[in-house]
């Protein structure tokens, strides 16, 4: 087995070139454009040659040290462009593309404006306003050989724009050293090595898709089997069939991805699969529901899926990707915290990898808290991003959430959590806590109660605060699955959800229903609670009518 690189000294471009020399014939990338047949493929030798040619063109164009927006659709060309930026010393800026819908176009425009300078790689026919950025057709880059110096580990590698679930997206700068350090951490907790076959549909502009689905298997010299997100959303069975067909050893998704498989894959199709090769099925990026993962494990047990493969994890862009995780083979661990009403069970997201630390601090004075106490999750380690991009000066400025004395850099995540014997339990975002009659209610707790009450009938939920003359009150916005809407008694469901939330959280909520997919989401699929709150207050949500008005304004 090829040893892992030394995180402090070897950059990803160096490691990829080593893979090309040692195992050039090994398949690095398989891309499934429609999620089924392989439409593009490259060995490590082929990938290295293509990356070297484009990196030379980027370097000759004077883009070393400059941001380069990758306005390219998911596929092999995007991956080559990404790796070429890293090799040339340019700063890769992945963005959702194509940017469909007004919100996605506005987000892309804000990214371009925030960068201030640099270039954008896009096809000539792509409808993009490049602003002050230099627009470059990747096919037109000069591919003549040129000596390109290797990037230094402390150089910026990627500007990862945050998902925007609680604020305007901002450019988080990840260095080459950050990237490799976190990839080594992921390899440790997932137990992955060069034999890895990672099968994923995750968005390539999102940290879990970029660093987890694409770069992690390439870091190890394994194989990345990829499909566009829309191929999975259209037909979730494609992801599971690809795992079976290609012998996938690692795959993952946010909680909604596992739920979508349960909703859209028939028992007959599930039983016909072979998922026995899958040793790690990670879950993160949004609140993890134990009930969803238990149902997934039971539903696909006939396909050879092992429940011990489930790996809950927690991360954020400011920590490159992964911050804590359970270890491969340990399965799902559930925690009941002291004092929780109705014995609410939380999913444990494991512990920090070697070389990093996690602590919980008081929300008011920042003092460390004892195990089991809830406070702000704080992270320290070589994977904590180097800073934020400041477009006006084309420089990197320190993260405002960092605390330290120069020797340690503790990242304040903005998340509320508690450390337990089985690891970190993530409770909510600080900004999403709802205060009703002086009582703090975690939005994630209220959402979990609503989803438990509704079962498979509800596809998603957002808990938000509504303000009136009497103060804040709790509202639950619940998406109803398409298949259930015609025969569903919404009045009865409203009472059922309200009663469950009141019992668990101590506040009787307003409950409203929406169609599937109606809640505002980030480009990575996270529900934007604050955007949902604003849309509800402004009457912009298309609420489903419910005859029982008694519970609508409770």
ZIHUHU-V926411 format. One record per residue. N is the residue number from 0. RES is the residue in one small letter. PHI is phi in whole degrees, -180 to 180 (none if undefined). D_LAST is the distance of its C-alpha to the last C-alpha in Angstrom with 2 decimals. Layout:
# ZIHUHU-V926411
n: (N/N)
res: (RES/RES)
phi: (PHI/PHI)
d_last: (D_LAST/D_LAST)
This chain:
# ZIHUHU-V926411
n: (0/1/2/3/4/5/6/7/8/9/10/11/12/13/14/15/16/17/18/19/20/21/22/23/24/25/26/27/28/29/30/31/32/33/34/35/36/37/38/39/40/41/42/43/44/45/46/47/48/49/50/51/52/53/54/55/56/57/58/59/60/61/62/63/64/65/66/67/68/69/70/71/72/73/74/75/76/77/78/79/80/81/82/83/84/85/86/87/88/89/90/91/92/93/94/95/96/97/98/99/100/101/102/103/104/105/106/107/108/109/110/111/112/113/114/115/116/117/118/119/120/121/122/123/124/125/126/127/128/129/130/131/132/133/134/135/136/137/138/139/140/141/142/143/144/145/146/147/148/149/150/151/152/153/154/155/156/157/158/159/160/161/162/163/164/165/166/167/168/169/170/171/172/173/174/175/176/177/178/179/180/181/182/183/184/185/186/187/188/189/190/191/192/193/194/195/196/197/198/199/200/201/202/203/204/205/206/207/208/209/210/211/212/213/214/215/216/217/218/219/220/221/222/223/224/225/226/227/228/229/230/231/232/233/234/235/236/237/238/239/240/241/242/243/244/245/246/247/248/249/250/251/252/253/254/255/256/257/258/259/260/261/262/263/264/265/266/267/268/269/270/271/272/273/274/275/276/277/278/279/280/281/282/283/284/285/286/287/288/289/290/291/292/293/294/295/296/297/298/299/300/301/302/303/304/305/306/307/308/309/310/311/312/313/314/315/316/317/318/319/320/321/322/323/324/325/326/327/328/329/330/331/332/333/334/335/336/337/338/339/340/341/342/343/344/345/346/347/348/349/350/351/352/353/354/355/356/357/358/359/360/361/362/363/364/365/366/367/368/369/370/371/372/373/374/375/376/377/378/379/380/381/382/383/384/385/386/387/388/389/390/391/392/393/394/395/396/397/398/399/400/401/402/403/404/405/406/407/408/409/410/411/412/413/414/415/416/417/418/419/420/421/422/423/424/425/426/427/428/429/430/431/432/433/434/435/436/437/438/439/440/441/442/443/444/445/446/447/448/449/450/451/452/453/454/455/456/457/458/459/460/461/462/463/464/465/466/467/468/469/470/471/472/473/474/475/476/477/478/479/480/481/482/483/484/485/486/487/488/489/490/491/492/493/494/495/496/497/498/499/500/501/502/503/504/505/506/507/508/509/510/511/512/513/514/515/516/517/518/519/520/521/522/523/524/525/526/527/528/529/530/531/532/533/534/535/536/537/538/539/540/541/542/543/544/545/546/547/548/549/550/551/552/553)
res: (x/x/x/x/x/x/x/x/x/x/x/x/x/x/x/x/x/x/x/x/x/x/x/x/x/x/x/x/x/x/x/x/x/x/x/x/x/x/x/x/x/x/x/x/x/x/x/x/x/x/x/x/x/x/x/x/x/x/x/x/x/x/x/x/x/x/x/x/x/x/x/x/x/x/x/x/x/x/x/x/x/x/x/x/x/x/x/x/x/x/x/x/x/x/x/x/x/x/x/x/x/x/x/x/x/x/x/x/x/x/x/x/x/x/x/x/x/x/x/x/x/x/x/x/x/x/x/x/x/x/x/x/x/x/x/x/x/x/x/x/x/x/x/x/x/x/x/x/x/x/x/x/x/x/x/x/x/x/x/x/x/x/x/x/x/x/x/x/x/x/x/x/x/x/x/x/x/x/x/x/x/x/x/x/x/x/x/x/x/x/x/x/x/x/x/x/x/x/x/x/x/x/x/x/x/x/x/x/x/x/x/x/x/x/x/x/x/x/x/x/x/x/x/x/x/x/x/x/x/x/x/x/x/x/x/x/x/x/x/x/x/x/x/x/x/x/x/x/x/x/x/x/x/x/x/x/x/x/x/x/x/x/x/x/x/x/x/x/x/x/x/x/x/x/x/x/x/x/x/x/x/x/x/x/x/x/x/x/x/x/x/x/x/x/x/x/x/x/x/x/x/x/x/x/x/x/x/x/x/x/x/x/x/x/x/x/x/x/x/x/x/x/x/x/x/x/x/x/x/x/x/x/x/x/x/x/x/x/x/x/x/x/x/x/x/x/x/x/x/x/x/x/x/x/x/x/x/x/x/x/x/x/x/x/x/x/x/x/x/x/x/x/x/x/x/x/x/x/x/x/x/x/x/x/x/x/x/x/x/x/x/x/x/x/x/x/x/x/x/x/x/x/x/x/x/x/x/x/x/x/x/x/x/x/x/x/x/x/x/x/x/x/x/x/x/x/x/x/x/x/x/x/x/x/x/x/x/x/x/x/x/x/x/x/x/x/x/x/x/x/x/x/x/x/x/x/x/x/x/x/x/x/x/x/x/x/x/x/x/x/x/x/x/x/x/x/x/x/x/x/x/x/x/x/x/x/x/x/x/x/x/x/x/x/x/x/x/x/x/x/x/x/x/x/x/x/x/x/x/x/x/x/x/x/x/x/x/x/x/x/x/x/x/x/x/x/x/x/x/x/x/x/x/x/x/x/x/x/x/x/x/x/x/x/x/x/x/x/x/x/x/x/x/x)
phi: (none/-68/-69/-73/-72/-78/-55/-79/-126/-115/-90/-60/-57/-64/-66/-66/-66/-67/-60/-63/-74/-85/-143/-60/-83/-70/-69/-91/-132/-124/-117/-113/-58/-105/83/-126/-72/-72/-106/-155/-154/-150/-80/-65/-66/-66/-64/-63/-66/-66/-66/-61/-64/-71/-62/-61/-65/-66/-66/-65/-79/77/-99/-60/84/-107/-68/-130/-75/-99/-90/-132/-71/-55/158/-63/-62/-64/-66/-62/-64/-60/-68/-66/-60/-61/-70/-82/82/-77/-106/-72/-127/-71/-138/-63/-155/-69/-84/-95/92/-61/-64/-66/-67/-65/-66/-62/-63/-69/-64/-60/-68/-68/-65/83/-150/119/-141/-133/-90/-156/-66/-58/-93/-73/-82/-135/-91/-77/58/-88/-79/-78/-90/-132/-83/-55/-70/-96/-67/-67/-100/-63/-59/-153/-77/-112/-65/-69/-69/-80/-55/-85/-77/-63/-110/-140/-104/-99/-76/-62/-67/81/-70/-127/-161/-63/-56/-135/-86/-91/-95/-106/-82/-61/-68/-56/-60/-67/-59/-72/-63/-65/-64/-62/-60/-64/-75/-87/64/-95/-148/-62/-81/-60/-125/-98/-115/-148/-122/-62/-60/-70/-86/-93/-59/-70/-75/-70/-84/-92/-83/-94/-78/-63/-64/-70/-57/-91/82/-96/-123/-105/-106/-127/-140/-67/-54/-65/-64/-72/-60/-63/-151/-58/-57/-59/-63/-67/-66/-67/-59/-66/-69/-101/65/-60/-103/-138/-154/-167/-167/-65/-55/-65/-67/-68/-64/-63/-63/-66/-79/-114/-109/-72/-57/-65/-66/-62/-67/-81/-83/-126/-105/-69/-78/-79/-93/-136/-121/-84/-143/-169/79/-157/-52/-97/-105/-58/-61/-64/-71/-61/-64/-61/-62/-69/-65/-105/-62/-65/-90/90/-73/-99/-59/-68/-75/-66/-130/-69/-146/-135/-162/-163/-61/-67/-110/68/-153/-85/-114/-142/-163/-73/-97/-53/91/-86/73/-83/-117/-111/-123/-111/-81/-58/85/-73/-67/62/59/-53/-98/-111/-86/-81/-101/76/-120/-73/-67/-56/91/-135/-140/-130/-137/-115/-122/-61/-67/-92/-111/77/-75/-62/-107/-75/-53/94/-81/-91/-168/-80/-76/-126/-128/-135/158/-72/-91/-68/-56/-75/159/-113/-78/-112/-63/-63/-114/54/-131/-104/-111/-61/-63/-69/-89/-87/-115/170/-116/98/-92/-126/-122/-93/-89/-85/-82/82/-104/-99/-156/-145/-94/-125/-63/-100/117/-75/-111/-94/-99/-179/-86/-56/-70/-102/-68/-103/-107/-121/52/79/-102/-80/-118/-75/-58/-62/-66/-64/-65/-62/-63/-62/-69/-65/-68/-84/65/-61/-62/-96/-89/-166/-149/-131/-99/-138/-99/-112/-105/-145/-62/-90/111/-89/-134/-90/-127/-114/-105/-117/-85/-101/-60/-57/-66/-98/-66/-69/-105/-84/-90/-66/-64/-67/-65/-60/-63/-63/-67/-61/-66/-66/-65/-63/-65/-81/-109/79/-148/-80/-93/-76/-123/-126/-118/-133/-72/-60/83/-83/-72/-63/-133/-77/-69/-100/99/-72/-74/-94/-62/-68/-66/-66/-61/-65/-64/-66/-63/-92/71/-96/-91/-87/-79/-78/-70/-130/-71/-81/-79/-57/-90/-68/-119/-66)
d_last: (62.19/62.08/60.93/57.85/58.60/58.71/55.45/57.06/60.00/59.51/57.35/55.84/58.47/61.23/59.70/59.37/62.99/63.97/62.19/64.13/67.40/66.76/64.90/65.20/65.13/61.83/58.98/56.57/54.19/53.39/51.08/49.55/48.62/46.81/46.00/48.90/52.56/53.91/54.43/55.66/57.13/59.01/60.98/61.11/64.46/63.20/60.05/62.13/64.54/61.85/60.05/63.36/64.24/60.97/60.89/64.36/63.21/60.26/62.55/65.21/62.62/62.03/58.48/59.00/56.44/54.49/51.04/51.34/48.30/48.41/47.14/48.25/46.56/46.20/49.64/52.95/53.77/50.66/51.57/55.15/54.03/51.73/54.55/57.05/55.03/55.01/58.75/59.63/57.81/55.39/51.68/49.72/46.43/44.63/42.11/40.11/42.54/42.61/39.80/37.99/35.19/34.64/32.75/35.51/38.20/36.67/36.49/40.14/41.14/39.52/41.39/44.64/44.20/43.32/46.44/48.73/51.84/53.09/53.22/51.20/52.52/51.69/53.50/55.26/53.09/49.72/47.72/47.04/47.45/49.20/48.98/51.52/51.91/55.08/54.48/56.54/57.14/57.41/60.21/62.21/62.36/65.93/66.48/69.94/70.39/69.73/69.50/65.91/65.45/62.90/59.77/59.60/56.83/55.41/55.14/51.79/51.26/47.84/45.25/41.99/39.24/35.94/33.19/31.04/27.80/26.97/29.67/32.49/35.00/37.98/41.37/41.87/45.62/46.78/50.46/52.87/52.93/49.12/49.13/51.88/50.58/47.19/48.87/51.00/47.92/46.28/49.58/49.64/46.21/46.49/50.12/51.13/54.64/56.89/56.26/52.63/51.43/47.99/46.22/43.24/41.31/39.45/39.47/42.70/41.22/38.67/39.96/39.43/41.26/43.92/44.87/43.80/44.65/47.57/49.28/48.91/51.17/53.55/53.77/54.98/57.30/55.27/53.87/50.67/49.61/47.10/45.28/43.06/39.30/39.01/41.45/39.10/35.92/37.82/39.14/38.17/41.07/43.43/42.53/43.14/46.32/47.58/47.10/49.13/51.75/52.44/52.10/49.19/49.06/46.01/42.93/39.38/36.04/32.52/30.13/29.22/32.95/33.21/30.15/31.78/34.94/33.14/31.56/34.70/37.70/38.77/40.06/43.53/43.55/42.24/45.01/47.64/46.96/48.83/46.68/48.98/50.24/46.86/47.08/44.15/40.80/38.95/35.26/33.72/32.39/28.69/26.67/28.68/27.13/29.49/28.25/29.30/32.70/33.36/32.72/34.97/37.72/37.64/37.51/40.49/42.47/44.73/45.59/46.88/43.93/44.08/40.81/42.72/42.87/39.20/39.20/35.92/36.62/35.17/36.56/36.21/38.48/39.56/41.15/42.79/40.80/40.65/39.86/39.37/39.81/40.57/44.16/45.49/45.66/43.29/40.36/36.70/35.94/32.59/31.61/29.40/28.99/29.36/26.23/23.88/21.14/21.99/25.17/23.83/26.94/27.94/30.81/33.75/35.23/38.62/40.88/42.64/45.84/49.24/49.95/46.38/44.03/40.33/39.04/35.74/35.60/33.53/31.08/32.42/36.15/37.00/38.77/39.08/36.81/37.85/37.17/33.66/32.16/29.65/30.70/31.91/34.06/37.49/40.32/44.08/46.79/49.05/46.31/44.31/44.74/47.39/45.18/43.62/45.55/46.43/47.52/49.12/51.70/51.60/51.19/48.97/47.13/45.69/42.12/40.19/38.37/41.67/42.64/46.19/49.61/51.59/52.29/48.77/46.03/42.60/39.89/36.46/34.22/30.85/29.48/28.26/30.07/32.04/35.53/36.11/39.23/38.41/37.67/34.93/31.26/29.26/25.73/24.41/25.46/25.48/24.05/21.03/19.84/16.34/16.39/13.34/14.62/18.06/17.50/18.79/16.98/19.30/18.03/20.57/19.25/15.68/17.45/19.83/17.29/15.69/19.26/20.38/17.74/18.63/22.31/24.68/22.31/20.58/23.09/21.32/18.13/17.39/15.07/14.80/13.67/12.14/13.64/12.99/14.71/12.92/13.98/12.77/9.48/9.77/9.72/11.74/14.15/16.06/19.46/20.56/24.24/26.43/28.04/24.89/23.23/25.28/24.76/21.25/18.56/15.61/13.20/14.60/14.65/10.97/10.40/13.41/12.49/9.09/11.13/14.04/12.57/11.05/14.52/16.52/14.97/13.51/10.05/6.83/6.57/5.73/8.63/11.33/14.84/18.21/21.79/24.05/25.34/22.98/21.75/24.17/26.79/29.90/33.31/33.39/30.16/27.78/24.23/23.96/20.59/21.29/22.51/19.41/17.28/19.68/19.83/16.09/16.23/19.36/18.20/20.89/19.22/19.92/16.63/17.18/16.00/13.75/14.18/11.18/8.83/6.66/5.08/5.87/3.81/0.00)
